[in-house]
Amino acid sequence: MLHVREVVEDDFWNCKMPYMWSGNVWKQAYQEKERKYKDFYYYGCKHRQTIRGHKCTFSKQIREELLDDAVAEVIVKIVSNPKFASMMQEKINMKVDTSEIEKEIDNYQKELRKSHSTKFKLIEEIDNLDVEDKHYKRRKQDLDDRLYRMYDKIDELESSLIDAKAKKQTIEAEKLTGDNIYKILIYFDKLCKVMNDVERRQLITALISEIQVYEEKQPNGQWLKSITFKLQL
């Protein structure tokens, strides 16, 4: 006797069906006598209730391996093109332009050095004030006010410098991430051959932001309509 049970789980990667595609259905079949399990995974929409004013009417479920294999096949075809490998190598060798942000960082550092120099001079002036001077209190107050404002300026410059350096790091990190993805794409076919299903799905997740599927299976057996990569190819 064959039993089938369903459990709705989250997507393994962001797959979009017509309307509101989301979710993954796990079906586990087994024979009562032998208690041998065999797992089957399907992509299907778990949003059956009204979402954003309308209800999802897409009720079909697609075998997970069919969709995953279709996506992998498309990627392999793309990366198998010699022109693609050449283009990817050019992107990897391309240097990211950080000249503007580096100028900004340099300016903040120069301003900070000047501000710290002014701060030390003010502190020195305060220390050298003559307490016997009849204008001592006023002169000290003036210097204290200038020193206070200088501390405010230093705080602002340090904050701006931190932001500028973080921006530069982000630019460089994005370039590094892009380079890694391009390298993965170049060797995608070889990587897939040595990966198990979970590893391959994780790899695809790193490369693709979204896929679109047809409402009905096409005459050629294809469900896959389009793929959106995380990086522009």
Summary of the structure (lengths in Angstrom):
residues: 233
radius of gyration: 31.0
end to end distance: 50.2
largest distance: 105.6
contacts: 584
relative contact order: 0.13
helix: 54%
strand: 19%
